[in-house]
Amino acid sequence: MVKRLDEESRRLRSLEQRLDTLENRARMLEDSSTARMKKLDQGVISLEAKLTLMDDSLSKARLTIDKLTKSMEKTAKKTDLKEIEKMFELLNPIKEEFVTRKDLDAAVRKKVYA
């Protein structure tokens, strides 16, 4: 009977050790999963902050592009500048020849009497 009792005690201690080992493993798994969840939560918070900053930057860029577009609409186009350049060329007194009254009278007489 003592032998049997010793055998049962030994088996009971073995089962208790296994149970302790399993409990330790479960605790370690729980701790590591909790730590990973905390890291993931921090990562998500960081990503949300970065996304908010990027959204703000994108909004500012859109506003700047809108302002540039509006100011570009107000500026002269290349065709407008070419047209103004042609007008200046037509009205430029340096390129045109001036006629004196004497020369004009002579040219008119020549045409009339010719």
MMTF fields as JSON, N, C-alpha, C and O atoms, coordinates in Angstrom:
{
  "mmtfVersion": "1.0.0",
  "mmtfProducer": "UNKNOWN",
  "numBonds": 455,
  "numAtoms": 456,
  "numGroups": 114,
  "numChains": 1,
  "numModels": 1,
  "chainsPerModel": [1],
  "groupsPerChain": [114],
  "chainIdList": ["A"],
  "bondAtomList": [4, 2, 8, 6, 12, 10, 16, 14, 20, 18, 24, 22, 28, 26, 32, 30, 36, 34, 40, 38, 44, 42, 48, 46, 52, 50, 56, 54, 60, 58, 64, 62, 68, 66, 72, 70, 76, 74, 80, 78, 84, 82, 88, 86, 92, 90, 96, 94, 100, 98, 104, 102, 108, 106, 112, 110, 116, 114, 120, 118, 124, 122, 128, 126, 132, 130, 136, 134, 140, 138, 144, 142, 148, 146, 152, 150, 156, 154, 160, 158, 164, 162, 168, 166, 172, 170, 176, 174, 180, 178, 184, 182, 188, 186, 192, 190, 196, 194, 200, 198, 204, 202, 208, 206, 212, 210, 216, 214, 220, 218, 224, 222, 228, 226, 232, 230, 236, 234, 240, 238, 244, 242, 248, 246, 252, 250, 256, 254, 260, 258, 264, 262, 268, 266, 272, 270, 276, 274, 280, 278, 284, 282, 288, 286, 292, 290, 296, 294, 300, 298, 304, 302, 308, 306, 312, 310, 316, 314, 320, 318, 324, 322, 328, 326, 332, 330, 336, 334, 340, 338, 344, 342, 348, 346, 352, 350, 356, 354, 360, 358, 364, 362, 368, 366, 372, 370, 376, 374, 380, 378, 384, 382, 388, 386, 392, 390, 396, 394, 400, 398, 404, 402, 408, 406, 412, 410, 416, 414, 420, 418, 424, 422, 428, 426, 432, 430, 436, 434, 440, 438, 444, 442, 448, 446, 452, 450],
  "bondOrderList": [1, 1, 1, 1, 1, 1, 1, 1, 1, 1, 1, 1, 1, 1, 1, 1, 1, 1, 1, 1, 1, 1, 1, 1, 1, 1, 1, 1, 1, 1, 1, 1, 1, 1, 1, 1, 1, 1, 1, 1, 1, 1, 1, 1, 1, 1, 1, 1, 1, 1, 1, 1, 1, 1, 1, 1, 1, 1, 1, 1, 1, 1, 1, 1, 1, 1, 1, 1, 1, 1, 1, 1, 1, 1, 1, 1, 1, 1, 1, 1, 1, 1, 1, 1, 1, 1, 1, 1, 1, 1, 1, 1, 1, 1, 1, 1, 1, 1, 1, 1, 1, 1, 1, 1, 1, 1, 1, 1, 1, 1, 1, 1, 1],
  "groupList": [{"groupName": "MET", "atomNameList": ["N", "CA", "C", "O"], "elementList": ["N", "C", "C", "O"], "formalChargeList": [0, 0, 0, 0], "bondAtomList": [1, 0, 2, 1, 3, 2], "bondOrderList": [1, 1, 2], "singleLetterCode": "M", "chemCompType": "L-PEPTIDE LINKING"}, {"groupName": "VAL", "atomNameList": ["N", "CA", "C", "O"], "elementList": ["N", "C", "C", "O"], "formalChargeList": [0, 0, 0, 0], "bondAtomList": [1, 0, 2, 1, 3, 2], "bondOrderList": [1, 1, 2], "singleLetterCode": "V", "chemCompType": "L-PEPTIDE LINKING"}, {"groupName": "LYS", "atomNameList": ["N", "CA", "C", "O"], "elementList": ["N", "C", "C", "O"], "formalChargeList": [0, 0, 0, 0], "bondAtomList": [1, 0, 2, 1, 3, 2], "bondOrderList": [1, 1, 2], "singleLetterCode": "K", "chemCompType": "L-PEPTIDE LINKING"}, {"groupName": "ARG", "atomNameList": ["N", "CA", "C", "O"], "elementList": ["N", "C", "C", "O"], "formalChargeList": [0, 0, 0, 0], "bondAtomList": [1, 0, 2, 1, 3, 2], "bondOrderList": [1, 1, 2], "singleLetterCode": "R", "chemCompType": "L-PEPTIDE LINKING"}, {"groupName": "LEU", "atomNameList": ["N", "CA", "C", "O"], "elementList": ["N", "C", "C", "O"], "formalChargeList": [0, 0, 0, 0], "bondAtomList": [1, 0, 2, 1, 3, 2], "bondOrderList": [1, 1, 2], "singleLetterCode": "L", "chemCompType": "L-PEPTIDE LINKING"}, {"groupName": "ASP", "atomNameList": ["N", "CA", "C", "O"], "elementList": ["N", "C", "C", "O"], "formalChargeList": [0, 0, 0, 0], "bondAtomList": [1, 0, 2, 1, 3, 2], "bondOrderList": [1, 1, 2], "singleLetterCode": "D", "chemCompType": "L-PEPTIDE LINKING"}, {"groupName": "GLU", "atomNameList": ["N", "CA", "C", "O"], "elementList": ["N", "C", "C", "O"], "formalChargeList": [0, 0, 0, 0], "bondAtomList": [1, 0, 2, 1, 3, 2], "bondOrderList": [1, 1, 2], "singleLetterCode": "E", "chemCompType": "L-PEPTIDE LINKING"}, {"groupName": "SER", "atomNameList": ["N", "CA", "C", "O"], "elementList": ["N", "C", "C", "O"], "formalChargeList": [0, 0, 0, 0], "bondAtomList": [1, 0, 2, 1, 3, 2], "bondOrderList": [1, 1, 2], "singleLetterCode": "S", "chemCompType": "L-PEPTIDE LINKING"}, {"groupName": "GLN", "atomNameList": ["N", "CA", "C", "O"], "elementList": ["N", "C", "C", "O"], "formalChargeList": [0, 0, 0, 0], "bondAtomList": [1, 0, 2, 1, 3, 2], "bondOrderList": [1, 1, 2], "singleLetterCode": "Q", "chemCompType": "L-PEPTIDE LINKING"}, {"groupName": "THR", "atomNameList": ["N", "CA", "C", "O"], "elementList": ["N", "C", "C", "O"], "formalChargeList": [0, 0, 0, 0], "bondAtomList": [1, 0, 2, 1, 3, 2], "bondOrderList": [1, 1, 2], "singleLetterCode": "T", "chemCompType": "L-PEPTIDE LINKING"}, {"groupName": "ASN", "atomNameList": ["N", "CA", "C", "O"], "elementList": ["N", "C", "C", "O"], "formalChargeList": [0, 0, 0, 0], "bondAtomList": [1, 0, 2, 1, 3, 2], "bondOrderList": [1, 1, 2], "singleLetterCode": "N", "chemCompType": "L-PEPTIDE LINKING"}, {"groupName": "ALA", "atomNameList": ["N", "CA", "C", "O"], "elementList": ["N", "C", "C", "O"], "formalChargeList": [0, 0, 0, 0], "bondAtomList": [1, 0, 2, 1, 3, 2], "bondOrderList": [1, 1, 2], "singleLetterCode": "A", "chemCompType": "L-PEPTIDE LINKING"}, {"groupName": "GLY", "atomNameList": ["N", "CA", "C", "O"], "elementList": ["N", "C", "C", "O"], "formalChargeList": [0, 0, 0, 0], "bondAtomList": [1, 0, 2, 1, 3, 2], "bondOrderList": [1, 1, 2], "singleLetterCode": "G", "chemCompType": "PEPTIDE LINKING"}, {"groupName": "ILE", "atomNameList": ["N", "CA", "C", "O"], "elementList": ["N", "C", "C", "O"], "formalChargeList": [0, 0, 0, 0], "bondAtomList": [1, 0, 2, 1, 3, 2], "bondOrderList": [1, 1, 2], "singleLetterCode": "I", "chemCompType": "L-PEPTIDE LINKING"}, {"groupName": "PHE", "atomNameList": ["N", "CA", "C", "O"], "elementList": ["N", "C", "C", "O"], "formalChargeList": [0, 0, 0, 0], "bondAtomList": [1, 0, 2, 1, 3, 2], "bondOrderList": [1, 1, 2], "singleLetterCode": "F", "chemCompType": "L-PEPTIDE LINKING"}, {"groupName": "PRO", "atomNameList": ["N", "CA", "C", "O"], "elementList": ["N", "C", "C", "O"], "formalChargeList": [0, 0, 0, 0], "bondAtomList": [1, 0, 2, 1, 3, 2], "bondOrderList": [1, 1, 2], "singleLetterCode": "P", "chemCompType": "L-PEPTIDE LINKING"}, {"groupName": "TYR", "atomNameList": ["N", "CA", "C", "O"], "elementList": ["N", "C", "C", "O"], "formalChargeList": [0, 0, 0, 0], "bondAtomList": [1, 0, 2, 1, 3, 2], "bondOrderList": [1, 1, 2], "singleLetterCode": "Y", "chemCompType": "L-PEPTIDE LINKING"}],
  "groupTypeList": [0, 1, 2, 3, 4, 5, 6, 6, 7, 3, 3, 4, 3, 7, 4, 6, 8, 3, 4, 5, 9, 4, 6, 10, 3, 11, 3, 0, 4, 6, 5, 7, 7, 9, 11, 3, 0, 2, 2, 4, 5, 8, 12, 1, 13, 7, 4, 6, 11, 2, 4, 9, 4, 0, 5, 5, 7, 4, 7, 2, 11, 3, 4, 9, 13, 5, 2, 4, 9, 2, 7, 0, 6, 2, 9, 11, 2, 2, 9, 5, 4, 2, 6, 13, 6, 2, 0, 14, 6, 4, 4, 10, 15, 13, 2, 6, 6, 14, 1, 9, 3, 2, 5, 4, 5, 11, 11, 1, 3, 2, 2, 1, 16, 11],
  "groupIdList": [1, 2, 3, 4, 5, 6, 7, 8, 9, 10, 11, 12, 13, 14, 15, 16, 17, 18, 19, 20, 21, 22, 23, 24, 25, 26, 27, 28, 29, 30, 31, 32, 33, 34, 35, 36, 37, 38, 39, 40, 41, 42, 43, 44, 45, 46, 47, 48, 49, 50, 51, 52, 53, 54, 55, 56, 57, 58, 59, 60, 61, 62, 63, 64, 65, 66, 67, 68, 69, 70, 71, 72, 73, 74, 75, 76, 77, 78, 79, 80, 81, 82, 83, 84, 85, 86, 87, 88, 89, 90, 91, 92, 93, 94, 95, 96, 97, 98, 99, 100, 101, 102, 103, 104, 105, 106, 107, 108, 109, 110, 111, 112, 113, 114],
  "secStructList": [7, 2, 2, 2, 2, 2, 2, 2, 2, 2, 2, 2, 2, 2, 2, 2, 2, 2, 2, 2, 2, 2, 2, 2, 2, 2, 2, 2, 2, 2, 2, 2, 2, 2, 2, 2, 2, 2, 2, 2, 2, 2, 2, 2, 2, 2, 2, 2, 2, 2, 2, 2, 2, 2, 2, 2, 2, 2, 2, 2, 2, 2, 2, 2, 2, 2, 2, 2, 2, 2, 2, 2, 2, 2, 1, 7, 7, 2, 2, 2, 2, 2, 2, 2, 2, 2, 2, 2, 2, 2, 2, 7, 6, 6, 6, 1, 7, 7, 7, 7, 2, 2, 2, 2, 2, 2, 2, 2, 2, 2, 2, 2, 2, 7],
  "xCoordList": [0.805, 0.0, 0.872, 0.571, 1.926, 2.865, 3.502, 3.703, 3.804, 4.404, 3.423, 3.788, 2.227, 1.194, 1.005, 0.876, 0.993, 0.829, 2.015, 1.823, 3.209, 4.395, 4.296, 4.618, 3.847, 3.695, 2.672, 2.89, 1.582, 0.557, 1.061, 0.745, 1.82, 2.4, 3.371, 3.383, 4.185, 5.136, 4.391, 4.768, 3.366, 2.572, 1.899, 1.836, 1.404, 0.75, 1.748, 1.417, 2.967, 4.011, 4.376, 4.592, 4.444, 4.754, 3.664, 3.952, 2.419, 1.306, 1.306, 1.007, 1.639, 1.721, 2.83, 2.658, 3.962, 5.068, 4.646, 4.918, 3.983, 3.492, 2.511, 2.571, 1.606, 0.63, 1.327, 0.954, 2.339, 3.112, 3.798, 3.795, 4.379, 5.048, 4.049, 4.333, 2.89, 1.853, 1.354, 1.118, 1.196, 0.772, 1.818, 1.477, 3.097, 4.183, 4.187, 4.338, 4.024, 3.99, 2.803, 2.931, 1.64, 0.449, 0.658, 0.269, 1.276, 1.553, 2.519, 2.328, 3.564, 4.535, 3.87, 4.121, 3.024, 2.309, 1.384, 1.29, 0.716, -0.174, 0.612, 0.199, 1.751, 2.588, 3.117, 3.094, 3.596, 4.146, 3.03, 3.245, 1.864, 0.775, 0.302, -0.071, 0.315, -0.04, 0.981, 0.612, 2.256, 3.313, 3.171, 3.328, 2.878, 2.694, 1.481, 1.525, 0.412, -0.782, -0.49, -0.965, 0.301, 0.683, 1.499, 1.292, 2.439, 3.25, 2.37, 2.536, 1.437, 0.529, -0.329, -0.54, -0.823, -1.614, -0.802, -1.292, 0.455, 1.326, 1.582, 1.605, 1.775, 1.987, 0.772, 0.907, -0.406, -1.635, -1.796, -2.173, -1.513, -1.604, -0.615, -0.948, 0.599, 1.618, 1.182, 1.338, 0.639, 0.171, -0.975, -1.033, -1.885, -2.988, -2.472, -2.968, -1.48, -0.898, -0.232, -0.375, 0.499, 1.163, 0.141, 0.322, -0.933, -1.981, -2.643, -2.969, -2.838, -3.425, -2.498, -2.955, -1.196, -0.226, -0.204, -0.145, -0.252, -0.246, -1.516, -1.466, -2.646, -3.902, -3.833, -4.283, -3.266, -3.1, -2.177, -2.46, -1.086, -0.146, -0.802, -0.604, -1.575, -2.266, -3.29, -3.439, -3.989, -4.954, -4.251, -4.725, -3.112, -2.349, -1.849, -1.877, -1.391, -0.904, -2.039, -1.838, -3.22, -4.37, -4.715, -5.002, -4.687, -4.971, -3.939, -4.288, -2.682, -1.618, -1.799, -1.619, -2.152, -2.379, -3.564, -3.516, -4.626, -5.784, -5.401, -5.819, -4.602, -4.16, -3.309, -3.478, -2.39, -1.544, -2.379, -2.121, -3.371, -4.237, -4.978, -5.074, -5.506, -6.23, -5.307, -5.695, -4.072, -3.148, -2.682, -2.42, -2.577, -2.187, -3.269, -2.966, -4.529, -5.626, -5.558, -6.0, -4.999, -4.92, -3.721, -3.693, -2.739, -1.55, -1.797, -2.697, -0.965, -1.095, -0.575, 0.397, -1.253, -0.831, 0.197, 0.386, 0.847, 1.889, 1.307, 1.944, 0.112, -0.516, -0.823, -0.695, -1.23, -1.484, -0.208, -0.222, 0.883, 2.164, 2.626, 3.164, 2.417, 2.792, 1.977, 2.506, 0.693, -0.173, 0.277, 0.313, 0.615, 1.101, 2.431, 2.677, 3.278, 4.562, 4.361, 5.065, 3.412, 3.116, 2.593, 2.922, 1.775, 1.244, 2.384, 2.398, 3.328, 4.47, 5.319, 5.822, 5.474, 6.254, 5.578, 6.254, 4.266, 3.549, 3.674, 3.76, 3.684, 3.711, 5.116, 5.26, 6.131, 7.502, 7.997, 8.124, 8.278, 8.717, 10.15, 10.523, 10.929, 12.316, 12.375, 13.229, 11.485, 11.504, 10.777, 11.005, 9.928, 9.165, 9.964, 10.788, 9.713, 10.377, 9.465, 8.261, 10.049, 9.272, 9.419, 10.469, 8.367, 8.37, 8.209, 7.364, 9.016, 8.854, 7.759, 7.405, 7.229, 6.158, 6.636, 5.892, 7.866, 8.431, 8.456, 8.066, 8.907, 8.962, 7.563, 7.353, 6.611, 5.233, 4.631, 3.99, 4.833, 4.325, 4.948, 4.26, 6.222, 6.906, 6.344, 6.15, 6.082, 5.55, 4.132, 3.763, 3.334, 1.958, 1.984, 1.24, 2.813, 2.908, 3.35, 2.862, 4.275, 4.778, 3.666, 3.54, 2.856, 1.75, 0.653, 0.097, 0.346, -0.738, -0.339, -1.142, 0.84, 1.263, 1.845, 2.172, 1.97, 2.558, 1.566, 1.931],
  "yCoordList": [-1.174, 0.0, 1.272, 2.247, 1.237, 2.359, 2.55, 3.674, 1.465, 1.537, 2.184, 3.041, 1.767, 2.32, 3.813, 4.618, 4.16, 5.546, 6.382, 7.506, 5.857, 6.552, 6.74, 7.797, 5.692, 5.767, 6.838, 7.622, 6.862, 7.869, 9.272, 10.209, 9.435, 10.729, 11.198, 12.366, 10.251, 10.589, 11.028, 12.013, 10.317, 10.667, 12.022, 12.832, 12.253, 13.527, 14.672, 15.713, 14.507, 15.534, 15.764, 16.902, 14.71, 14.82, 15.616, 16.489, 15.303, 16.046, 17.51, 18.394, 17.77, 19.147, 19.909, 21.08, 19.255, 19.896, 20.208, 21.29, 19.25, 19.495, 20.661, 21.53, 20.665, 21.75, 23.084, 24.077, 23.127, 24.363, 24.803, 25.987, 23.855, 24.159, 24.732, 25.725, 24.106, 24.601, 25.985, 26.845, 26.193, 27.512, 28.57, 29.681, 28.226, 29.171, 29.495, 30.654, 28.484, 28.716, 29.59, 30.51, 29.301, 30.102, 31.552, 32.476, 31.753, 33.1, 33.83, 35.008, 33.117, 33.729, 34.092, 35.165, 33.202, 33.501, 34.709, 35.565, 34.76, 35.891, 37.189, 38.218, 37.137, 38.337, 38.797, 39.989, 37.848, 38.232, 38.748, 39.692, 38.146, 38.646, 40.014, 40.858, 40.239, 41.564, 42.605, 43.709, 42.252, 43.184, 43.475, 44.619, 42.456, 42.665, 43.548, 44.407, 43.341, 44.172, 45.631, 46.54, 45.851, 47.222, 47.859, 49.021, 47.082, 47.593, 47.917, 48.955, 47.025, 47.264, 48.498, 49.291, 48.667, 49.849, 51.126, 52.119, 51.079, 52.249, 52.515, 53.666, 51.443, 51.596, 52.192, 53.048, 51.752, 52.285, 53.759, 54.567, 54.103, 55.504, 56.353, 57.453, 55.843, 56.562, 56.738, 57.816, 55.68, 55.767, 56.758, 57.509, 56.764, 57.72, 59.15, 60.019, 59.395, 60.735, 61.134, 62.265, 60.187, 60.474, 60.728, 61.621, 59.946, 60.144, 61.507, 62.166, 61.922, 63.234, 64.324, 65.271, 64.192, 65.175, 65.19, 66.253, 64.0, 63.925, 64.54, 65.2, 64.335, 64.917, 66.434, 67.121, 66.959, 68.412, 68.95, 69.979, 68.251, 68.682, 68.647, 69.55, 67.613, 67.493, 68.613, 69.154, 68.955, 70.056, 71.373, 72.165, 71.599, 72.827, 72.863, 73.909, 71.717, 71.66, 71.955, 72.666, 71.42, 71.693, 73.171, 73.747, 73.79, 75.226, 76.026, 76.97, 75.65, 76.341, 76.174, 77.123, 74.969, 74.72, 75.543, 76.094, 75.629, 76.438, 77.91, 78.58, 78.407, 79.799, 80.03, 81.03, 79.099, 79.235, 79.202, 79.953, 78.334, 78.238, 79.545, 80.029, 80.119, 81.389, 82.511, 83.346, 82.532, 83.587, 83.372, 84.34, 82.118, 81.836, 82.291, 82.708, 82.211, 82.655, 84.159, 84.658, 84.882, 86.332, 86.801, 87.955, 85.944, 86.357, 86.296, 85.609, 87.041, 87.082, 85.784, 85.192, 85.374, 84.163, 84.526, 85.702, 83.534, 83.75, 84.438, 85.317, 84.043, 84.654, 86.12, 86.95, 86.447, 87.847, 88.672, 89.793, 88.112, 88.821, 89.014, 90.065, 87.993, 88.122, 89.231, 90.01, 89.3, 90.325, 91.723, 92.64, 91.887, 93.182, 93.532, 94.689, 92.531, 92.755, 93.246, 94.15, 92.661, 93.109, 94.531, 95.312, 94.87, 96.238, 97.23, 98.295, 96.897, 97.781, 97.923, 99.005, 96.835, 96.902, 97.828, 98.564, 97.793, 98.678, 100.139, 101.021, 100.39, 101.762, 102.27, 103.406, 101.481, 101.846, 102.905, 102.621, 104.125, 105.199, 105.013, 105.62, 104.218, 104.04, 103.237, 103.495, 102.27, 101.44, 102.091, 101.718, 103.035, 103.689, 104.865, 105.462, 105.186, 106.323, 107.531, 107.435, 108.658, 109.884, 110.637, 110.607, 111.292, 112.068, 113.541, 113.907, 114.35, 115.789, 116.3, 115.645, 117.449, 118.048, 118.303, 118.124, 118.717, 119.003, 117.73, 117.757, 116.632, 115.348, 114.873, 114.317, 115.091, 114.67, 115.477, 114.918, 116.793, 117.652, 117.242, 117.201, 116.942, 116.541, 115.218, 115.056, 114.278, 112.978, 113.12, 112.449, 114.009, 114.218, 114.886, 114.479, 115.884, 116.55, 115.577, 115.598, 114.741, 113.765, 112.834, 112.53, 112.373, 111.451, 112.165, 111.617, 113.407, 114.142, 114.523, 114.371, 114.994, 115.44, 114.322, 114.536, 113.194, 112.128, 111.414, 110.488],
  "zCoordList": [0.0, 0.0, 0.0, -0.689, 0.766, 0.831, -0.537, -0.998, -1.155, -2.492, -3.467, -4.272, -3.373, -4.262, -3.981, -4.903, -2.718, -2.322, -2.816, -3.28, -2.723, -3.236, -4.756, -5.297, -5.407, -6.877, -7.251, -8.175, -6.54, -6.826, -6.516, -7.249, -5.473, -5.106, -6.189, -6.578, -6.661, -7.726, -8.991, -9.625, -9.343, -10.531, -10.342, -11.266, -9.145, -8.84, -8.954, -9.521, -8.429, -8.557, -10.016, -10.43, -10.783, -12.213, -12.931, -13.75, -12.612, -13.227, -12.797, -13.601, -11.536, -11.052, -11.774, -12.113, -12.009, -12.735, -14.165, -14.686, -14.786, -16.159, -16.176, -17.046, -15.199, -15.107, -14.899, -15.525, -14.026, -13.812, -15.11, -15.447, -15.825, -17.085, -18.089, -18.758, -18.187, -19.11, -18.7, -19.549, -17.398, -16.926, -17.251, -17.656, -17.073, -17.394, -18.885, -19.273, -19.707, -21.161, -21.531, -22.339, -20.936, -21.221, -20.787, -21.501, -19.614, -19.127, -20.058, -20.361, -20.514, -21.437, -22.76, -23.31, -23.269, -24.51, -24.336, -25.216, -23.208, -22.93, -22.824, -23.358, -22.13, -21.997, -23.349, -23.657, -24.158, -25.459, -26.381, -27.141, -26.318, -27.172, -26.7, -27.515, -25.388, -24.865, -25.323, -25.724, -25.262, -25.708, -27.2, -27.626, -27.988, -29.429, -29.705, -30.585, -28.964, -29.141, -28.804, -29.484, -27.741, -27.391, -28.502, -28.851, -29.06, -30.174, -31.372, -32.012, -31.67, -32.785, -32.55, -33.468, -31.335, -31.011, -31.2, -31.738, -30.743, -30.913, -32.393, -32.83, -33.159, -34.594, -35.274, -36.148, -34.887, -35.481, -35.128, -35.977, -33.885, -33.467, -34.254, -34.696, -34.429, -35.197, -36.651, -37.226, -37.239, -38.627, -38.767, -39.741, -37.8, -37.847, -37.795, -38.512, -36.951, -36.853, -38.167, -38.631, -38.761, -40.039, -41.136, -41.964, -41.144, -42.147, -41.986, -42.974, -40.752, -40.501, -41.031, -41.671, -40.768, -41.278, -42.803, -43.421, -43.403, -44.862, -45.435, -46.472, -44.78, -45.234, -45.17, -46.087, -44.082, -43.957, -45.053, -45.666, -45.288, -46.334, -47.706, -48.519, -47.957, -49.235, -49.412, -50.508, -48.344, -48.412, -48.72, -49.534, -48.06, -48.312, -49.75, -50.399, -50.246, -51.628, -52.603, -53.588, -52.341, -53.212, -53.216, -54.265, -52.023, -51.95, -52.741, -53.449, -52.621, -53.355, -54.859, -55.621, -55.28, -56.707, -57.207, -58.307, -56.404, -56.789, -56.928, -57.872, -55.98, -56.052, -57.294, -57.991, -57.57, -58.76, -60.035, -60.976, -60.06, -61.241, -61.463, -62.591, -60.376, -60.509, -60.963, -61.779, -60.431, -60.84, -62.281, -62.994, -62.713, -64.097, -65.071, -66.189, -64.647, -65.51, -65.739, -66.774, -64.765, -64.863, -65.686, -66.115, -65.915, -66.648, -68.152, -68.635, -68.867, -70.327, -70.935, -70.467, -71.984, -72.685, -73.75, -74.062, -74.296, -75.295, -76.532, -77.112, -76.932, -78.107, -77.847, -78.747, -76.611, -76.267, -76.373, -76.881, -75.894, -75.961, -77.401, -77.748, -78.242, -79.659, -80.316, -81.108, -79.985, -80.575, -80.149, -80.969, -78.882, -78.388, -79.055, -79.397, -79.236, -79.906, -81.335, -81.785, -82.045, -83.422, -83.437, -84.33, -82.444, -82.368, -82.157, -82.775, -81.302, -81.06, -82.316, -82.616, -83.039, -84.273, -85.285, -86.004, -85.341, -86.265, -85.858, -86.713, -84.576, -84.087, -83.767, -83.316, -83.983, -83.659, -84.649, -85.84, -84.166, -85.07, -85.579, -86.583, -84.932, -85.355, -86.642, -87.49, -86.803, -87.994, -89.17, -90.321, -88.898, -89.967, -90.539, -89.845, -91.804, -92.442, -92.376, -92.613, -92.053, -91.984, -93.311, -93.953, -93.688, -94.938, -94.571, -93.755, -95.176, -94.94, -95.849, -96.829, -95.538, -96.34, -97.766, -98.731, -97.872, -99.19, -100.042, -101.209, -99.467, -100.187, -100.552, -101.63, -99.658, -99.922, -101.061, -101.951, -101.038, -102.138, -103.462, -104.482, -103.46, -104.696, -105.201, -106.406, -104.314, -104.722, -105.273, -106.236, -104.646, -105.111, -106.486, -107.378, -106.668, -107.974, -109.058, -110.188, -108.678, -109.643, -110.071, -111.258, -109.132, -109.449, -110.232, -111.185, -109.813, -110.47, -111.909, -112.831, -112.096, -113.425, -114.271, -115.438, -113.729, -114.522, -115.382, -116.106]
}
